[in-house]
Amino acid sequence: MSKNKWVRSISFNHTNPDDVRRLDFIGKKSFSRLIKKLIDEEIKRKSSITINSQSIVPNSSIGTPQQKQQVVPQPYNPMLRGKLT
């Protein structure tokens, strides 16, 4: 093996339903190419979050960007409250 290569291993459990689903998805595809593509997509996604950081909630607990939302209070209108008893 070349000194320029860096190998990372991954294991799958044939009795774990999630791993079986993953293996079925991969099928005969090039595993290395698939992983590299997913990593590249994640890098692009992360860089787009930092570019648009003004419209993204920082330190969001989920992996997808969300826009900030403001709660605008409604003006008080006593006619909409109904009768007080």
C-alpha positions in Angstrom: 0.0 0.0 0.0 1.2 3.5 -0.8 2.4 5.8 2.0 0.0 8.4 0.6 -3.1 6.4 1.6 -4.9 6.6 4.8 -7.3 3.8 5.6 -10.3 4.0 8.0 -12.3 0.9 8.7 -16.0 0.5 9.4 -17.9 -2.5 10.5 -21.5 -3.7 10.0 -23.4 -6.2 12.1 -25.5 -8.6 10.1 -27.9 -9.0 13.0 -28.5 -5.2 13.4 -31.6 -4.2 11.3 -30.1 -0.7 10.7 -26.8 -2.1 9.5 -28.6 -4.6 7.3 -30.6 -1.7 5.7 -27.3 0.2 5.2 -25.7 -2.9 3.5 -28.7 -3.4 1.3 -28.5 0.3 0.3 -24.8 0.0 -0.6 -25.2 -3.2 -2.6 -22.5 -3.5 -5.2 -21.7 0.2 -5.3 -18.1 1.4 -4.7 -18.1 1.9 -0.9 -15.1 4.2 -1.0 -16.7 6.4 -3.6 -20.0 6.6 -1.8 -18.4 7.6 1.5 -16.2 10.2 -0.1 -19.3 11.7 -1.9 -21.2 11.8 1.4 -18.3 13.5 3.1 -18.0 16.1 0.3 -21.8 16.8 0.6 -21.4 17.3 4.3 -18.5 19.7 3.8 -20.6 21.7 1.3 -23.5 21.8 3.7 -21.4 23.0 6.6 -19.7 25.7 4.5 -23.1 27.0 3.3 -24.3 27.2 7.0 -21.3 29.4 7.9 -21.7 31.6 4.8 -25.4 32.2 5.7 -24.8 32.4 9.5 -26.9 35.5 9.8 -30.1 33.7 8.9 -29.3 30.4 10.7 -29.9 29.6 14.4 -26.4 29.1 15.9 -25.7 25.8 17.7 -28.9 24.2 16.5 -29.5 20.9 18.1 -30.6 19.4 14.8 -28.5 18.9 11.7 -30.4 21.1 9.3 -30.3 24.9 9.2 -33.4 26.7 10.5 -34.2 30.3 10.1 -34.7 32.5 13.2 -38.3 33.3 14.0 -39.6 36.3 15.8 -42.8 36.3 17.8 -44.7 39.5 17.0 -47.3 40.3 19.8 -50.8 41.0 18.6 -52.2 44.4 19.6 -54.7 44.3 22.4 -58.3 44.5 21.3 -60.9 44.2 24.1 -63.6 43.5 21.6 -62.0 40.1 20.7 -61.9 38.9 24.3 -65.6 38.1 24.6 -67.8 38.9 27.5 -66.4 38.9 31.0 -68.6 37.4 33.7 
